[in-house]
Amino acid sequence: MVRTCALTRAEMPVEALVRFVLSPDGKIVPDVEARAEGRGVWITLSHAAVAEAVRKKAFSRSLKAQVSVADDLADLTRLRLEQRLLSALGMARKAGQFVTGATKVKGVLQSGEAVALLTASDAAEDGRNKMLGTLRALNHAKREAGLTGPDVPHFESLSSAQMGLALGLENVIHAALTRGAAAQSAVDKANRLARYIAPALEEHTDRIAASGVLLPAEQDERR
């Protein structure tokens, strides 16, 4: 499906947008699942775009009415996307498709069972680099073998405290999602969060770097 961004007026697939609705008390709130009833306002999936939409009163213009819009709507939207991802990670863990601990994570990467690598945003640099080295080697080997399909993505959008609190675990630094429907759902949500927090670039690919930044292929050295 295609919708129009209320800020830029560009038509885009819904996967590249985030939806907002008017709450019963007259406030604009993020509808990150795009399931709430009522007329929605779609904005490009970007923290900067949502902040700009607030500044330019794009919500009132789109709805043709005066509405209450919080100054920190962009931050609230990020929080909702984070909560959605954490919930999905919890479901993946219950399904046995979420692995933590450097040794176990490295093992599933090397076995080819991993569909995504997650690193805490506050991870130590040396441990982070070692794990990324394993991921780079895996993705390179796949390309050398002529295997089709996307590289295993790497996400670094959540802190160890966020993941630990939500999952009931301690010291979650390295984690991996393994094959399965619950894990794929978490990957989709991680991808949306990464896109939301990524700085705007003129040219980009669908690759997600460790920081959640969308990088041109020739600059994406971490992969």
Legacy VTK file of the C-alpha trace (Angstrom):
# vtk DataFile Version 3.0
C-alpha trace
ASCII
DATASET POLYDATA
POINTS 223 float
0.000 0.000 0.000
1.047 3.552 -0.721
0.330 6.612 1.405
1.280 10.293 1.190
3.670 11.831 3.699
1.882 14.826 5.228
5.193 16.679 5.504
6.802 16.166 2.085
3.647 15.219 0.110
5.626 12.351 -1.417
3.839 9.060 -2.036
5.631 6.181 -0.330
4.978 2.564 0.674
3.592 2.275 4.196
6.770 0.463 5.269
8.633 3.745 4.806
6.136 5.750 6.876
4.846 5.958 10.435
1.190 6.616 11.199
-0.294 9.056 13.721
-3.887 9.352 14.918
-5.977 11.704 17.005
-6.630 10.336 20.497
-10.021 10.731 22.221
-8.647 13.675 24.197
-7.610 15.508 21.028
-3.887 14.744 21.029
-1.796 13.418 18.175
-0.247 10.078 19.165
1.921 7.589 17.258
0.162 4.509 15.916
3.275 2.478 15.116
1.247 -0.666 14.444
-0.994 1.283 12.026
-4.074 -0.419 13.449
-5.934 2.334 15.324
-9.331 3.397 14.038
-9.923 6.799 12.564
-8.176 8.933 10.022
-4.418 8.673 10.105
-1.631 11.099 9.319
1.414 9.495 7.711
4.925 10.884 8.099
8.218 9.602 6.696
9.759 7.019 9.035
12.403 9.336 10.458
12.956 11.097 13.772
13.993 14.238 11.900
10.890 14.116 9.685
8.509 13.753 12.639
10.218 16.613 14.472
9.937 18.758 11.346
6.263 17.825 10.965
5.644 19.067 14.506
7.483 22.303 13.811
5.624 22.949 10.542
2.205 22.005 11.960
1.772 19.293 9.354
-0.729 17.396 11.521
-3.206 20.276 11.788
-2.844 20.952 8.084
-3.460 17.325 7.160
-6.504 16.947 9.421
-7.759 20.458 8.615
-8.285 21.113 12.318
-6.419 22.463 15.307
-4.928 19.546 17.220
-2.679 19.202 20.242
0.805 18.024 19.309
3.496 17.380 21.929
6.843 19.032 21.296
8.563 15.711 22.020
6.391 13.663 19.645
9.455 12.466 17.735
11.007 11.099 20.941
7.707 9.502 21.969
7.513 7.796 18.588
11.001 6.387 19.069
9.970 5.093 22.490
6.941 3.334 20.993
9.110 1.745 18.284
11.573 0.590 20.945
8.774 -0.900 23.037
7.408 -2.693 19.990
10.822 -4.189 19.255
11.400 -5.235 22.860
8.025 -6.958 22.914
8.920 -8.819 19.717
12.267 -9.871 21.200
10.405 -11.265 24.188
8.190 -13.311 21.868
11.234 -14.576 20.000
12.836 -15.619 23.265
9.722 -17.556 24.281
9.811 -19.273 20.896
13.442 -20.285 21.422
14.632 -17.995 18.628
16.642 -15.519 20.723
20.171 -16.322 21.897
22.357 -14.283 24.272
25.964 -14.501 25.401
29.052 -13.983 23.249
29.916 -17.675 22.905
26.410 -18.807 21.971
25.891 -15.884 19.625
29.164 -16.561 17.835
28.132 -20.188 17.513
24.804 -19.475 15.800
26.500 -16.961 13.513
29.053 -19.533 12.419
26.393 -22.227 11.997
24.361 -20.014 9.662
21.276 -20.160 11.881
21.290 -16.456 12.761
18.969 -14.062 10.950
20.184 -10.956 12.813
22.890 -9.862 15.231
22.043 -7.423 18.025
24.647 -5.544 20.016
23.931 -3.313 22.992
24.579 0.334 22.189
26.805 0.542 25.277
28.877 -2.559 24.443
32.639 -2.426 24.905
34.450 -1.599 21.683
36.727 -4.652 21.647
33.937 -7.193 22.185
31.751 -5.423 19.672
34.494 -5.464 17.023
35.179 -9.168 17.539
31.526 -10.048 17.038
31.263 -7.812 13.991
34.356 -9.516 12.588
32.548 -12.843 12.823
29.507 -11.353 11.095
31.598 -9.807 8.321
33.317 -13.139 7.706
29.941 -14.903 7.531
28.465 -12.447 5.047
31.633 -12.496 2.942
31.631 -16.295 2.839
28.013 -16.294 1.648
28.837 -13.946 -1.204
31.928 -15.941 -2.146
29.848 -19.100 -2.248
27.384 -17.406 -4.583
24.511 -17.784 -2.139
21.532 -15.517 -2.736
19.617 -13.503 -0.171
20.445 -10.499 1.987
23.319 -10.346 4.432
22.600 -11.019 8.088
21.851 -7.517 9.462
23.364 -5.966 12.558
21.371 -3.708 14.884
22.668 -1.545 17.681
19.612 0.480 18.669
18.991 -0.651 22.267
21.090 -0.452 25.424
21.977 -3.482 27.540
19.693 -2.134 30.289
16.734 -1.837 27.923
17.109 -5.381 26.646
17.819 -6.822 30.079
14.839 -5.155 31.736
12.402 -6.129 29.021
13.633 -9.714 28.752
14.245 -10.389 32.416
17.938 -10.986 31.811
21.135 -9.439 33.097
23.976 -7.953 31.099
22.569 -8.450 27.585
25.438 -7.284 25.387
25.432 -9.672 22.441
22.330 -11.402 21.107
21.189 -13.120 17.950
17.850 -14.004 16.424
17.589 -17.433 14.845
15.279 -18.724 12.147
11.566 -18.640 12.819
8.450 -16.511 12.453
8.842 -14.758 15.818
12.451 -13.890 15.052
11.547 -12.532 11.619
8.890 -10.335 13.201
11.549 -8.945 15.552
13.909 -8.331 12.627
11.204 -6.335 10.843
10.654 -4.181 13.930
14.388 -3.723 14.479
14.684 -2.582 10.896
11.947 0.030 11.360
13.550 1.375 14.520
16.953 1.541 12.847
15.499 3.449 9.917
13.693 5.830 12.244
16.828 6.839 14.146
19.168 6.842 11.150
20.474 10.258 10.039
19.161 11.362 6.673
21.484 10.594 3.751
21.136 11.553 0.116
22.093 8.099 -1.086
21.527 4.917 0.827
20.895 1.237 0.503
18.709 -1.067 2.527
21.697 -2.113 4.615
21.604 -1.296 8.296
24.919 -0.474 9.942
25.774 -1.208 13.551
24.571 2.169 14.744
21.329 1.938 12.829
22.715 4.275 10.161
21.842 3.609 6.547
25.129 3.551 4.663
26.048 3.514 0.979
27.309 0.063 0.042
30.835 1.286 -0.682
31.057 2.928 2.762
29.501 0.092 4.742
32.789 -1.352 5.937
31.277 -2.961 9.012
29.423 -5.468 6.834
LINES 1 224
223 0 1 2 3 4 5 6 7 8 9 10 11 12 13 14 15 16 17 18 19 20 21 22 23 24 25 26 27 28 29 30 31 32 33 34 35 36 37 38 39 40 41 42 43 44 45 46 47 48 49 50 51 52 53 54 55 56 57 58 59 60 61 62 63 64 65 66 67 68 69 70 71 72 73 74 75 76 77 78 79 80 81 82 83 84 85 86 87 88 89 90 91 92 93 94 95 96 97 98 99 100 101 102 103 104 105 106 107 108 109 110 111 112 113 114 115 116 117 118 119 120 121 122 123 124 125 126 127 128 129 130 131 132 133 134 135 136 137 138 139 140 141 142 143 144 145 146 147 148 149 150 151 152 153 154 155 156 157 158 159 160 161 162 163 164 165 166 167 168 169 170 171 172 173 174 175 176 177 178 179 180 181 182 183 184 185 186 187 188 189 190 191 192 193 194 195 196 197 198 199 200 201 202 203 204 205 206 207 208 209 210 211 212 213 214 215 216 217 218 219 220 221 222
